[in-house]
Amino acid sequence: MSVLAMEPVEKINARADALEALGLDQNAGSDDIRDAWRHIAFHAHPDHRNGDCTHFARAKEAYDFLRREGLTVKGRATGMPRRPKLRKRVIELESADIDACRVLLNTALAHSPDCANPESQTSIEADHVPEAVGFYGRHLTYFVPTPVCEGSNRVALPTSVLASARRTETEVLSFQSNDAGAGEVVVPDTITERKFPGAKSVRIKFDADQQMRDDFWLAG
C-alpha cells in the first residue's frame, strides 16, 4: 500500500513497525534513525561477509519509508511522529451491500426459532437498512433513513467496512425503543468487539437525511 493511500491509523502503525525494524523505540530521533541504518547497511549488506539479505532488505524498506515521512531530517528531535489529525468522511453504501442487508433481514425472520408458532413471536415494529456510513478513524456511524418505531426494531448492518475482507459481512441487531422518530443507538462495546472487526465504537443514527450526513462531515 502506498503512503498516500494509508489511513492515519495505518500510518502510525507503519512508522512504529519501521522503527522496530531498525531496532529503535518510538522516541528515536533522526540521528538515531540514520545511525541505525548505517550500522545495518554495513553489517547486513549482502556484499559483506556474513551479510543478512533479509535483514538488510527489511531495514532498507523501513528507512526509505521513514525518510519519505520526513523523520530522517537532520536535527529532528524525535522519531515519534505527530499524531495526524483524523478526518471525517461519509461514503454511500453500494446497492449490493444494501440488498444484502435486506435479504438478511428476510432470512433472519424466516429462520426465527419461533417461526412455527407466530403467536409466541415478538412483534417486529420496523426493519431498518443504512444507506451510508461515516468514518472517524475507527469510529463508525451508520446513517439509516427510516425513523425508529416504538417497540421492537431490527437493523441490518454491513459490519466489515473496516476490514480487508473481499466479501461484506452483515449482521442483524435488535433493540427496543420507548419512543418513535429520529434517534441514535450506541452499539455496546461487547458487540462491537465481536461483530465489527477493527471498529472502536459504533453508532446508528435513524431518520438520517443528507443534512445529517453533511453535518457529520463538516464537524470534522
Summary of the structure (lengths in Angstrom):
residues: 220
radius of gyration: 24.3
end to end distance: 25.2
largest distance: 80.4
contacts: 611
relative contact order: 0.12
helix: 36%
strand: 22%
